[in-house]
Amino acid sequence: MGRKQDDALTAALCPECHYELGNGKHLSREQRRAEMDRAIVLTLQQLVRRGLVGGK
């Protein structure tokens, strides 16, 4: 059974990317994990820039 990640580790993905990272066969497990990590960082970056999280 999978473990639920912290809600703060969320990535904004289009449906195609969501499928590919979760179920796709074009990337290895390590590549999918690296892409998901990248997507999480980019999502958090945009949320901070828009003043929606973090900051003062």
PDB file as gemmi writes it, atoms N, CA and C in Angstrom:
CRYST1    1.000    1.000    1.000  90.00  90.00  90.00 P 1                      
ATOM      1  N   MET A   1       0.847  -1.180   0.000  1.00  0.00           N  
ATOM      2  CA  MET A   1       0.000   0.000   0.000  1.00  0.00           C  
ATOM      3  C   MET A   1       0.889   1.238   0.000  1.00  0.00           C  
ATOM      4  N   GLY A   2       0.529   2.229  -0.805  1.00  0.00           N  
ATOM      5  CA  GLY A   2       1.294   3.463  -0.893  1.00  0.00           C  
ATOM      6  C   GLY A   2       1.051   4.358   0.307  1.00  0.00           C  
ATOM      7  N   ARG A   3       2.007   5.248   0.543  1.00  0.00           N  
ATOM      8  CA  ARG A   3       1.876   6.222   1.624  1.00  0.00           C  
ATOM      9  C   ARG A   3       1.543   7.570   1.010  1.00  0.00           C  
ATOM     10  N   LYS A   4       0.651   8.305   1.667  1.00  0.00           N  
ATOM     11  CA  LYS A   4       0.286   9.625   1.190  1.00  0.00           C  
ATOM     12  C   LYS A   4       1.391  10.612   1.567  1.00  0.00           C  
ATOM     13  N   GLN A   5       1.813  11.397   0.599  1.00  0.00           N  
ATOM     14  CA  GLN A   5       2.812  12.429   0.841  1.00  0.00           C  
ATOM     15  C   GLN A   5       2.170  13.633   1.502  1.00  0.00           C  
ATOM     16  N   ASP A   6       2.984  14.472   2.088  1.00  0.00           N  
ATOM     17  CA  ASP A   6       2.530  15.715   2.678  1.00  0.00           C  
ATOM     18  C   ASP A   6       1.863  16.573   1.612  1.00  0.00           C  
ATOM     19  N   ASP A   7       0.759  17.219   1.941  1.00  0.00           N  
ATOM     20  CA  ASP A   7       0.036  18.052   0.982  1.00  0.00           C  
ATOM     21  C   ASP A   7       0.873  19.209   0.461  1.00  0.00           C  
ATOM     22  N   ALA A   8       1.920  19.606   1.193  1.00  0.00           N  
ATOM     23  CA  ALA A   8       2.792  20.681   0.726  1.00  0.00           C  
ATOM     24  C   ALA A   8       3.637  20.248  -0.465  1.00  0.00           C  
ATOM     25  N   LEU A   9       3.755  18.949  -0.685  1.00  0.00           N  
ATOM     26  CA  LEU A   9       4.547  18.426  -1.800  1.00  0.00           C  
ATOM     27  C   LEU A   9       3.627  18.099  -2.966  1.00  0.00           C  
ATOM     28  N   THR A  10       2.979  19.131  -3.470  1.00  0.00           N  
ATOM     29  CA  THR A  10       2.017  18.999  -4.552  1.00  0.00           C  
ATOM     30  C   THR A  10       2.568  19.657  -5.800  1.00  0.00           C  
ATOM     31  N   ALA A  11       2.290  19.039  -6.942  1.00  0.00           N  
ATOM     32  CA  ALA A  11       2.720  19.614  -8.214  1.00  0.00           C  
ATOM     33  C   ALA A  11       1.504  19.889  -9.084  1.00  0.00           C  
ATOM     34  N   ALA A  12       1.505  21.042  -9.722  1.00  0.00           N  
ATOM     35  CA  ALA A  12       0.458  21.371 -10.684  1.00  0.00           C  
ATOM     36  C   ALA A  12       0.836  20.710 -12.012  1.00  0.00           C  
ATOM     37  N   LEU A  13       0.039  19.742 -12.434  1.00  0.00           N  
ATOM     38  CA  LEU A  13       0.339  18.986 -13.653  1.00  0.00           C  
ATOM     39  C   LEU A  13      -0.868  18.959 -14.576  1.00  0.00           C  
ATOM     40  N   CYS A  14      -0.601  18.966 -15.869  1.00  0.00           N  
ATOM     41  CA  CYS A  14      -1.680  18.756 -16.831  1.00  0.00           C  
ATOM     42  C   CYS A  14      -2.052  17.269 -16.781  1.00  0.00           C  
ATOM     43  N   PRO A  15      -3.223  16.888 -17.285  1.00  0.00           N  
ATOM     44  CA  PRO A  15      -3.640  15.482 -17.228  1.00  0.00           C  
ATOM     45  C   PRO A  15      -2.646  14.514 -17.881  1.00  0.00           C  
ATOM     46  N   GLU A  16      -2.052  14.903 -18.983  1.00  0.00           N  
ATOM     47  CA  GLU A  16      -1.108  14.022 -19.668  1.00  0.00           C  
ATOM     48  C   GLU A  16       0.142  13.779 -18.820  1.00  0.00           C  
ATOM     49  N   CYS A  17       0.677  14.854 -18.227  1.00  0.00           N  
ATOM     50  CA  CYS A  17       1.863  14.715 -17.372  1.00  0.00           C  
ATOM     51  C   CYS A  17       1.527  13.910 -16.119  1.00  0.00           C  
ATOM     52  N   HIS A  18       0.354  14.143 -15.552  1.00  0.00           N  
ATOM     53  CA  HIS A  18      -0.072  13.400 -14.368  1.00  0.00           C  
ATOM     54  C   HIS A  18      -0.107  11.904 -14.674  1.00  0.00           C  
ATOM     55  N   TYR A  19      -0.676  11.543 -15.803  1.00  0.00           N  
ATOM     56  CA  TYR A  19      -0.732  10.123 -16.184  1.00  0.00           C  
ATOM     57  C   TYR A  19       0.673   9.564 -16.393  1.00  0.00           C  
ATOM     58  N   GLU A  20       1.491  10.284 -17.137  1.00  0.00           N  
ATOM     59  CA  GLU A  20       2.830   9.788 -17.456  1.00  0.00           C  
ATOM     60  C   GLU A  20       3.674   9.595 -16.193  1.00  0.00           C  
ATOM     61  N   LEU A  21       3.582  10.524 -15.250  1.00  0.00           N  
ATOM     62  CA  LEU A  21       4.374  10.405 -14.022  1.00  0.00           C  
ATOM     63  C   LEU A  21       3.827   9.331 -13.090  1.00  0.00           C  
ATOM     64  N   GLY A  22       2.542   9.079 -13.163  1.00  0.00           N  
ATOM     65  CA  GLY A  22       1.946   8.070 -12.288  1.00  0.00           C  
ATOM     66  C   GLY A  22       1.888   6.678 -12.873  1.00  0.00           C  
ATOM     67  N   ASN A  23       1.670   6.587 -14.184  1.00  0.00           N  
ATOM     68  CA  ASN A  23       1.406   5.292 -14.797  1.00  0.00           C  
ATOM     69  C   ASN A  23       2.163   5.029 -16.086  1.00  0.00           C  
ATOM     70  N   GLY A  24       2.821   6.040 -16.596  1.00  0.00           N  
ATOM     71  CA  GLY A  24       3.458   5.921 -17.902  1.00  0.00           C  
ATOM     72  C   GLY A  24       4.602   4.926 -17.939  1.00  0.00           C  
ATOM     73  N   LYS A  25       4.894   4.466 -19.133  1.00  0.00           N  
ATOM     74  CA  LYS A  25       5.947   3.467 -19.329  1.00  0.00           C  
ATOM     75  C   LYS A  25       7.128   4.034 -20.102  1.00  0.00           C  
ATOM     76  N   HIS A  26       7.103   5.338 -20.441  1.00  0.00           N  
ATOM     77  CA  HIS A  26       8.166   5.946 -21.239  1.00  0.00           C  
ATOM     78  C   HIS A  26       9.370   6.364 -20.406  1.00  0.00           C  
ATOM     79  N   LEU A  27       9.187   6.451 -19.092  1.00  0.00           N  
ATOM     80  CA  LEU A  27      10.266   6.871 -18.195  1.00  0.00           C  
ATOM     81  C   LEU A  27      10.512   5.782 -17.163  1.00  0.00           C  
ATOM     82  N   SER A  28      11.754   5.680 -16.713  1.00  0.00           N  
ATOM     83  CA  SER A  28      12.064   4.748 -15.628  1.00  0.00           C  
ATOM     84  C   SER A  28      11.504   5.315 -14.323  1.00  0.00           C  
ATOM     85  N   ARG A  29      11.482   4.492 -13.315  1.00  0.00           N  
ATOM     86  CA  ARG A  29      11.000   4.941 -12.008  1.00  0.00           C  
ATOM     87  C   ARG A  29      11.828   6.127 -11.512  1.00  0.00           C  
ATOM     88  N   GLU A  30      13.141   6.049 -11.695  1.00  0.00           N  
ATOM     89  CA  GLU A  30      14.025   7.132 -11.264  1.00  0.00           C  
ATOM     90  C   GLU A  30      13.754   8.414 -12.050  1.00  0.00           C  
ATOM     91  N   GLN A  31      13.510   8.290 -13.347  1.00  0.00           N  
ATOM     92  CA  GLN A  31      13.200   9.465 -14.171  1.00  0.00           C  
ATOM     93  C   GLN A  31      11.865  10.077 -13.765  1.00  0.00           C  
ATOM     94  N   ARG A  32      10.869   9.241 -13.492  1.00  0.00           N  
ATOM     95  CA  ARG A  32       9.559   9.751 -13.056  1.00  0.00           C  
ATOM     96  C   ARG A  32       9.703  10.490 -11.730  1.00  0.00           C  
ATOM     97  N   ARG A  33      10.493   9.945 -10.794  1.00  0.00           N  
ATOM     98  CA  ARG A  33      10.697  10.596  -9.500  1.00  0.00           C  
ATOM     99  C   ARG A  33      11.397  11.940  -9.679  1.00  0.00           C  
ATOM    100  N   ALA A  34      12.409  11.983 -10.543  1.00  0.00           N  
ATOM    101  CA  ALA A  34      13.131  13.230 -10.789  1.00  0.00           C  
ATOM    102  C   ALA A  34      12.212  14.276 -11.413  1.00  0.00           C  
ATOM    103  N   GLU A  35      11.372  13.874 -12.345  1.00  0.00           N  
ATOM    104  CA  GLU A  35      10.439  14.817 -12.978  1.00  0.00           C  
ATOM    105  C   GLU A  35       9.395  15.310 -11.980  1.00  0.00           C  
ATOM    106  N   MET A  36       8.936  14.429 -11.104  1.00  0.00           N  
ATOM    107  CA  MET A  36       7.964  14.840 -10.093  1.00  0.00           C  
ATOM    108  C   MET A  36       8.608  15.820  -9.113  1.00  0.00           C  
ATOM    109  N   ASP A  37       9.838  15.542  -8.706  1.00  0.00           N  
ATOM    110  CA  ASP A  37      10.543  16.481  -7.822  1.00  0.00           C  
ATOM    111  C   ASP A  37      10.676  17.846  -8.485  1.00  0.00           C  
ATOM    112  N   ARG A  38      11.021  17.849  -9.754  1.00  0.00           N  
ATOM    113  CA  ARG A  38      11.153  19.106 -10.505  1.00  0.00           C  
ATOM    114  C   ARG A  38       9.820  19.846 -10.563  1.00  0.00           C  
ATOM    115  N   ALA A  39       8.736  19.108 -10.809  1.00  0.00           N  
ATOM    116  CA  ALA A  39       7.405  19.721 -10.891  1.00  0.00           C  
ATOM    117  C   ALA A  39       6.988  20.305  -9.548  1.00  0.00           C  
ATOM    118  N   ILE A  40       7.320  19.631  -8.461  1.00  0.00           N  
ATOM    119  CA  ILE A  40       6.995  20.152  -7.123  1.00  0.00           C  
ATOM    120  C   ILE A  40       7.725  21.464  -6.882  1.00  0.00           C  
ATOM    121  N   VAL A  41       9.005  21.498  -7.205  1.00  0.00           N  
ATOM    122  CA  VAL A  41       9.793  22.725  -7.007  1.00  0.00           C  
ATOM    123  C   VAL A  41       9.227  23.865  -7.847  1.00  0.00           C  
ATOM    124  N   LEU A  42       8.909  23.602  -9.105  1.00  0.00           N  
ATOM    125  CA  LEU A  42       8.376  24.654  -9.977  1.00  0.00           C  
ATOM    126  C   LEU A  42       7.017  25.144  -9.491  1.00  0.00           C  
ATOM    127  N   THR A  43       6.194  24.241  -8.982  1.00  0.00           N  
ATOM    128  CA  THR A  43       4.885  24.630  -8.445  1.00  0.00           C  
ATOM    129  C   THR A  43       5.064  25.526  -7.221  1.00  0.00           C  
ATOM    130  N   LEU A  44       5.928  25.116  -6.303  1.00  0.00           N  
ATOM    131  CA  LEU A  44       6.172  25.941  -5.112  1.00  0.00           C  
ATOM    132  C   LEU A  44       6.754  27.294  -5.481  1.00  0.00           C  
ATOM    133  N   GLN A  45       7.630  27.316  -6.467  1.00  0.00           N  
ATOM    134  CA  GLN A  45       8.219  28.576  -6.930  1.00  0.00           C  
ATOM    135  C   GLN A  45       7.121  29.533  -7.396  1.00  0.00           C  
ATOM    136  N   GLN A  46       6.192  29.052  -8.170  1.00  0.00           N  
ATOM    137  CA  GLN A  46       5.112  29.909  -8.662  1.00  0.00           C  
ATOM    138  C   GLN A  46       4.186  30.364  -7.529  1.00  0.00           C  
ATOM    139  N   LEU A  47       3.906  29.482  -6.585  1.00  0.00           N  
ATOM    140  CA  LEU A  47       3.045  29.856  -5.461  1.00  0.00           C  
ATOM    141  C   LEU A  47       3.685  30.952  -4.619  1.00  0.00           C  
ATOM    142  N   VAL A  48       4.990  30.859  -4.394  1.00  0.00           N  
ATOM    143  CA  VAL A  48       5.701  31.885  -3.629  1.00  0.00           C  
ATOM    144  C   VAL A  48       5.720  33.194  -4.404  1.00  0.00           C  
ATOM    145  N   ARG A  49       6.044  33.127  -5.673  1.00  0.00           N  
ATOM    146  CA  ARG A  49       6.097  34.351  -6.494  1.00  0.00           C  
ATOM    147  C   ARG A  49       4.758  35.076  -6.537  1.00  0.00           C  
ATOM    148  N   ARG A  50       3.690  34.322  -6.483  1.00  0.00           N  
ATOM    149  CA  ARG A  50       2.350  34.934  -6.517  1.00  0.00           C  
ATOM    150  C   ARG A  50       1.868  35.338  -5.132  1.00  0.00           C  
ATOM    151  N   GLY A  51       2.692  35.104  -4.123  1.00  0.00           N  
ATOM    152  CA  GLY A  51       2.335  35.486  -2.767  1.00  0.00           C  
ATOM    153  C   GLY A  51       1.274  34.592  -2.133  1.00  0.00           C  
ATOM    154  N   LEU A  52       1.118  33.390  -2.648  1.00  0.00           N  
ATOM    155  CA  LEU A  52       0.091  32.505  -2.141  1.00  0.00           C  
ATOM    156  C   LEU A  52       0.567  31.629  -0.977  1.00  0.00           C  
ATOM    157  N   VAL A  53       1.887  31.475  -0.847  1.00  0.00           N  
ATOM    158  CA  VAL A  53       2.478  30.747   0.277  1.00  0.00           C  
ATOM    159  C   VAL A  53       3.782  31.419   0.665  1.00  0.00           C  
ATOM    160  N   GLY A  54       4.209  31.182   1.906  1.00  0.00           N  
ATOM    161  CA  GLY A  54       5.502  31.696   2.368  1.00  0.00           C  
ATOM    162  C   GLY A  54       5.558  33.212   2.404  1.00  0.00           C  
ATOM    163  N   GLY A  55       6.750  33.693   2.523  1.00  0.00           N  
ATOM    164  CA  GLY A  55       6.939  35.145   2.529  1.00  0.00           C  
ATOM    165  C   GLY A  55       6.436  35.796   3.808  1.00  0.00           C  
ATOM    166  N   LYS A  56       6.524  37.115   3.815  1.00  0.00           N  
ATOM    167  CA  LYS A  56       6.120  37.880   5.006  1.00  0.00           C  
ATOM    168  C   LYS A  56       4.852  38.615   4.770  1.00  0.00           C  
TER     169      LYS A  56                                                      
END                                                                             
